[in-house]
């Protein structure tokens, strides 16, 4: 039951630029597409367009060959879980889930089974107001699954969770993947969340897909300099080619974790140090250009120090300086 979308365009009143500018995607059954991009990139608009909550000015949407454009949301069999779930507060969790079960046959068993594997069974008789943010999110996901959708859409499902809970909920999303046979599209601004759950990864910028494919390939060899500068705990360094012996019409990309500090002949000056716990990030000046290098936080130089660094030529990514496309 493949989800396909082609040339989706959405423009909101009062905005000169489109929110979606010709987006296309394809997600096979039992596969998860994670769409990553900054705020305002069009991620939520994309999900709402697929679900029928915003009108597209052009484009096609199909599930298993069935055309969806023009159909109302309730006829699309697409479930959308919002970043902040809207659960009727006057109903218990069990009653919230019962609202969406299409068949009353074995409804109780289905609710309890779904609640069990999402670890909310002990809350079935509680009201949503008594739940934590993570528990409310899991109730929303359970409700979506119980509606028997063909496609599941997740809008920033981890955005409101604290760091300790994010890892656990990521694991639960992988369990959902094991239980749900249809396509899943998840949008997030956090590349770590995206890489953790995605079978395929798309980078969305300014309403356009910059790159899409295997998550590790998109990370290691992005299709454009703009995609390269988005992904990563600290994004790829994208610097003028002459700094690396290339022509002026070339940009060179190098991941911070691929910079080998303490070796080699290149010299740079430390301007700022960023500590994140196990790692430290050195923000250095390289011939008037900013370069970031990841190092062990236990072995940090001082600000103002001159450091030597090296890199493997195989780790350099080259982009056209005019178009930004990978070479």
N, C-alpha and C positions, 0 to 999 in steps of 0.2 A: 504494500500500500504506500507507494512513493508520493511524497509531496514535491510538487514542482511549481515554481513561480518564475515568471518571465517579464522583464521590463516593467516592474512595478513603479509607478510614479504617484506621489502625493504632494500636493502643495496646499498649505494652510492659508486661509484668508489673512491678508495683512503682511504676509512674508514674501519677499521678492525671490528668494531661493527655495527650491523644492526640499521637502523633508526627506523624500525618497526620489532619486534621480535615475531610475532605470535599473532597479535591483533585480537580479535573477539568482535563483538558488535551486538546488535539488537535494532532497534528503530521503534516503532509502529506508525501508522498514528496519526497525531495530537498530537504527543509527541515530547518533546525537550530533547535531550541528550547533556549535557554540559560536555566537556572533559577538565579537568584542569591539569596543569603540568607546571614545570619550563621551561625556555628556553632550547632548545635542547632535550626535552623529546620525540619529534616525533609528536607533535600536528598538525603542518601544513603539514607534510608529510602524516599523516593519511588522511586529507581532500583531498590532491592532489591525493592520491592513489584511494580514492573513486570516485573522479571526472575523473580519467583517465589521469591525467597530469604527473604522474610518474609511472613507470612500477613496478609491484609487481613480486617478484621471485616465490611466491606461494600464495595460498589463493583463496577464493571465495567471490564474491560480488553479491548480488541479491536484486532486488527491485520488490516486488509483484511476487516473484518466477522467474523473468526474470534474467538470468545470464548476468552480465555486464563485467566480466573480459575479456580482449582482445578487447572490443569495444572502438572506439575512443571517445573522450570527447563529441563531438556533438551528438553522438548517445545514450548517457546515460540518457538524460533528468535530469541531476543533475546540479543545479546552485550553483556556488561557489562565494561568496563575499569575496574579499581579505581585509586585514587590511588597505591597502592604495588603494582605488578604482582607477582603470585606466579608466577615462572617456575622450573620445575624446574632446579636448579643443576647437576645431573649431566648434563644434555643440552645439546648445542650449540644455538645459535639456530635453525639449520636444522631440527634434530630437534624443538625446541619448536614450530615452525610446522607441521611435518609432522603433529603429533599431532591437529590439528583439521581438516585437509583431508578433506572428506567423500569426494571421488572421487579414486582413485589415478591416474586418467587425467590426464596433463599436470600432475601435482602439482608436479614439479620446476620446470616453467616458471612455474606460478602463484606458487610461493614466491619465485622469483627476480625475477619482475616486481613483486610486491608489495614485496619488500625493496628493490628499486631505487628505486621512487618514494617510499618512506619513508626513503631514504638509510641503510639498514642492510645493504646487500648485502655490504660489506667485512667485516661481522661474522658472516656466516652460519656460519662454522666456529668461532667463539668461544663460550665459555660465558657465561651472563649475568653472572657475577661479574666478568668483565673489562670490562663495559660501564659507561658513565656512567648517571646517573639518567635523563637525557633519552633516551639510546639504549634503555634498558630499557623506557621508556614507549612508544617507537615499536615495539619488538618486540611489546609487549602489544597495541597497536592493529593491527599486522599480523596477529597471531594471531586477533584478533576478526574482522577482515575475511575472513580465509581460512576461517572457519567458516560462511560464506555466511548471515549472519543476515538477517532481515527488518528488524530495528531495531537500532541501535547506541546504547548508553548509555555515557557517559563521566563517571566520578566524579572531579572535581577533577583533570583530567589535567595541569594546569600547577602544582599546588600546591607540589610539591617542587623545582621548577626555579629556578635563579638568574635574576635579572632579564635578563641578557644572552641567556639561552637561551629565555626565555618568548616573545619576539617571533618567533623562528625557528620554534618549535613551533606557535605560533598559525598561521603561514603554512602549515605542514604539515597542520594540521587543516583548513584551507581546501582544500588539495589532496585530502584524504580526502573532503571534501564533493563534489568534482568526480567522484570515482571511485565513491562509494557512492550508490546510487539510493534507498535507504530513508530513513525518518525517523531523525534523530539527536537525542538528548536529552543535553545536557551540563549538569552542575551545577558551580557555583563560588561562592566567597565574594567573588571579585574582579570588580567591575563592568567593568573595562577588558578583561579576558579575555572576559567575556560579550558586551560590545558589539562586540568585534572579530570574533567568529565567528557571531553569532546572526542568523537571519532573523526570529525572534521572541524576545522577552525576557519572562520571568515573574519576579516578585518573590515569594519564599516567606518568610513570617514566621509563626512559631508554628504550623507545620503547615497554613497556609492560603495560598492564592494571593491576594496583595494587589492585583496588577495584572498584566496580560498583554497583549502586543500588539507593534506595531512598536517596535524598540529605541529609536529616536530619540524617538518619541512618549512612551514610558514615561519616558524621561529628562527630556524637556522639559516634559511635562504629566502628571505621575504622577496616578493615580486616587485616592490617599490620601496624607495627610501622613506616614504611616509609611513608605510606599514612597519618598516624597520624601526623607526623612531617612536613607535607606539608600544610594541610588545616588550615585556621584560620587567623584572623588579626595578631595574634601571634600564632604560631603553638602549638600543644599539648606538654606539658613537657613529655619527655620520659626518665625515670631515672631508675637506678638499683633497683631491687626489694627489697634488704635488707633495703633500706631507708624507706620502708613502711611495714616492717615486713614480706616480701616475701622471697622465696628462691633465691639463686644467679642465677639460670637459668631462672629467670623471669624478664622482664622489666615492669615497671608500667607507665601508661599514665595518665595525669591529665591536663585538660584544664585550662589555666590561669584564666578564669572567674569563675572556680569552686573552686579556692583557697580562703578561707575566712580569710582575714587579720584582725588581732585584736582579734581573738578568739583562743581558744585551747591552747595546751601545747607545740606544736612544735615551735622551735625558729630558725630564720635565720637572716642573716645580709644583709642589703641593700647595694649593690655594685654600682647600677646605676639606675637612674629614667628616664623614657621615657614618655613625655607628648604628648598626641594626641588631646587635646581639652577637651571633656567631661570626657575622661578616662585617667588614668595614668597606666603605666606598671612598676612594681617593678622587677628589675633583682637582685635576692638575691642569697646568698651563703648558701646552705644547706649541711653541712658536706662535703664541698669540691666539691659540684655539683651545677650547675646553675639551678635555678628555676625561672619562670616568673609568676607573679601574677597581675591580673587586679584589679585596685582600682578606686574609685572616685577621679578625679583629684583635687578636692577641699580639699582632706584630705591626703596629701602625707607626709610620713616621710622624714627625712633627710638621705643623703648618710652616711653610717656607722652605722645607727641606727639598733638596734636589734628589730625584730618584731616577734610577735606570730601569728601563723596561724593554721587553721584547714581545714578539708575537709570531705565530706561525702563519706563513703566507697563505696557507689553505683556509685560514679563518677569516681572511679579508673578503668582503663582499663588495662588488663594484656596481655602481649605478650611474646612469647617464645624468650629468649635471643639469641638463635642460629639462628633460621629461621626468626624471626620477625613476625610470624603469630599470630593472636589474639588467645587467649586461651578461 
